[in-house]
Amino acid sequence: MAIVQINFSNDISEEELAVRSGPEQAQVFTTLPGLLWKIWLRDPERRESGGIYLFESREAAEAYVAGPIVARIKGNPDFGDVSVKIFNVREEQSRITRAPLAGMLTAVAAS
């Protein structure tokens, strides 16, 4: 498994951000190959947004990072300080600390 962490700054109002990242936009992520889940991030005081994504493999994470969604984030003039990182998940240690990993791949394969 692999985690993708994306952070970026912006000066978009909370209202405009809600429109730009509403339920319709969230739905797009339900069909991404290899994506197990995404957590949406926002710090309104610092005007930072981002996401934490769990992919079933590093290859799936790398494909996402190299794909059109991340390219649009990087190319959006409303977003600054874009940071994109891929991390391998240390599964044994993560399970000990109660990370929501147990059965993830089995659940996705069954759906």
Buried (B, 14 or more C-beta within 10 A) or exposed (E): BBBBBBBBBBEBEEEEBEEEBEEEEEEEBEEBEBBBEBEEBBEEEEBBBBBBBBBBBBEBBBBBBEEEBBEEBEEEEEBEEBEBEBEEBEEEEBEEEEBEBEEBEEEEEEE
